[in-house]
Amino acid sequence: MLKTFSIGGIHPAENKLSAESAIQALPIPQMVSIPISQHIGAPATAIVKKGDEVKVGQLIAKSSGFVSANIHSSVSGAVFKLDDIMDASGFRRTSIIIKVDGDEWLEHIDRSEELVKDIKASKEEIIKQVGDAGIVGLGGATFPAHVKLSVPPGKTAEVLIINAVECEPYLTSDHRIMLEKGDEVLVGTQILMKALEVNKAIIGIENNKPDAIAHLTKLAANYNGIEICPLKTQYPQGGEKQLISATIKREVPSGALPIEVGAVVQNVGTAYAVYEAVQKNKPLFERVATVTGKSLKNPSNWMFRIGTPVKDIIEAAGGMPEDTGKIVGGGPMMGKALSSIDVPLTKGSSGLLLLPKEETARKATKACIRCGKCVSVCPMGLEPYLLMVCADKKDYERLEKDAVMDCIECGSCSFTCPAHRPLLDYIRLGKGKVAQIMRARK
Amino acid sequence: MNTKVLVAPSPHVHSGDSIQKNMYGVVFAMLPALLFSFFYFGLGALVVTLTAVASCYLFEFLIQKYILKTEVTINDGSALITGILLAFNVPSNLPIWIIMIGALVAIGIGKMTFGGLGNNVFNPALVGRVFLLISFPVQMTSWPVSKGLTSGYIDVETGATPLAIIKEGLKSGQSLSSLMDKIPSNMDMFLGNMGGSMGEIAGAALVLGLIYMLIRKIITWHIPVAVIGSVAILTGILHMADPEAYAGPVFHILTGGLLLGAIFMATDYVTSPMSNKGMIIYGVGIGVLTVVIRVFGAYPEGVSFAILIMNAFVPLINVYVKPKRFGEKRK
């Protein structure tokens, strides 16, 4: 029996259309817009002004606190302006807009393809390098990576878990990274192990990617302490708490962080970025994203420069299909619907999904028939039907008591509901309100 | 960009499941039992089923359209289920007008007074059935004897159910072993060759339906297993304590609509608990009450009452029995 997490879960149609498509470099656009807030935490502070010349990899916005991240230029050229433009969240945020001129990289970045296996940096140097390189969680949560590597006093990390689950349907960028950059990922994993002072790492991969499991298992024989753990395909296994439950059978307590059970989780793409930062001096200014959809001509995976407009990656995949009804940044379960294709791709862009019209319109909501399916699929053991009613009735006390804050917003409840009730929409509203009340109480 | 795109919160895809798919799935699962009832009771079964289903549709339509003046939702399939279940629970020679009263009570009082599908506390078909049982005790307990496909409708020979034979026999002082000779064999009962209501007689057909519903994930195993398991354990203990006074578990499981109740009535979405733990408590409650009523009560059979009583506890179970939360601190 393959391992998986302890409660709930669903298995949506996988639709990994682009799994066979090798990563290609997306052409550099003429203009990039790089938002100063691409991560969870305080926005970075811009340190360039209009007219400044920048090179590829140059710091253009500085981390403004412990939980914040540096931002680097992804192109060479001149700063055209700093302006508030709409980003993927739909809000207008400050961005540094750079007019591209050539492709000139900072000299200290090692651009060779050669694998550097030997890890020279010390624990402290690694954490500093990861912070300097502006690395954030590339699975989509964009939490600054160096913060997770700084284990709080009194706690010890026992195991590093690499999230290579890619449980979102359609997305294949992590899958391709494992196949094409396997050694780099494993060196990156060892760097992370060194930073955390652990001698064990587990790479969790769902068994719908047998080629990646086989490839990494073969390579891992050359690295100390790295175990490849095949997992049963089950959404939302990529959730941090679910992955810990699946791989080491520990449940992170409600409201606590993974370190509470001795685990630190990093995405496989993050491990690759860490390798590039520490071994190759390359900050995070490009990453891999999947562009996909059933009607798309060429579902594929692209290495893009951060700040490239969404429309460029759609163009590269054969242009927007006629029947497009929804453009989703990320996967179909947790991604964000975009209102425009002019928004820039950022550090958190793991994919772009074009859904046809007939799949996008929600069906009419019916009365709850109390089938209990939402309860049985909830990976956190919550009662979505009840939380929805309480959110609707503004019963915030009961929402808090019934653990609304544990909701990871995976969407399994809404996905499953036969009455098409917008369970997660209401739960989000309730969560927001309860969070406000809890903050006010402090 | 000239196409308009939709912007809405995640998730952006849906499983494609719907209320209709679940309801018609249940109907499909009832087909084997329905065919069996036609096979054993012929014309009578056909008339009773058609009357019950048509009346349920009609009353739901009339009430929604002219009394409540709300959206008419007869297409969701739930009236069809109520109709078939009501038919399953009555003798195949029940006069049409009595069936229509049953349907009116089931849909009107059992379902619509509470606000329609999703809001009713009690299983509508059982509300209708119990109303009829109390109002028309004679007609509701004269069970036609199976004459196969050629069975007639009103003018048929009737006989007692195995449960009634045992109950009456034990009351008049006969020994259980002598009574056991008067009832059909276990295999006959499993295949439906006994007196009883239309849907309760064919255990084999009901179990086929259960397997189908489990595979399609329309229901989970919790309720049927809890009901049947608790009945088996309880009657097993009683039987071991005094084999001459109490019938064994196999007899109790195959008779009196226990399988019908455990598979199709207790598992009704609306009137059963939401969490797995809650479903097990509810199922065990039904099993225990069924045995208590059958063995110690005045009625020979108790599944309907047991389910209705446990239906009343469902809101309470939902409030106090929470699913196991992820990362819950162990006390």
Interface residues (C-beta under 8 A of the other chain):
Chain A: S6 I7 I10 P12 A13 G90 P169 K241 S245 E251 V252 P253 S254 A256 K311 M320 E322 T324 G325 K326 I327 V328 P332 M333 M334 G335 K336 A337 L338 S339 S340 I341 L353 L355 E359 T360 A361 R362 K363 K366 A367 C368 I369 R370 C371 G372 K373 V375 S376 C378 P379 M380 G381 L382 E383 Y385 L386 D402 A403 D406 E409 G411 S412 S414 F415 T416 C417 P418 A419 H420 L424 D425 R428
Chain B: M1 T3 V5 L6 V7 A8 P9 S10 P11 H12 V13 H14 S15 D17 S18 I19 K21 N22 D76 G116 L117 G118 N119 T220 Y269 V270 T271 S272 P273 M274 S275 N276 M279 N318 K322 P323 K324 R325 F326 G327 E328 K329
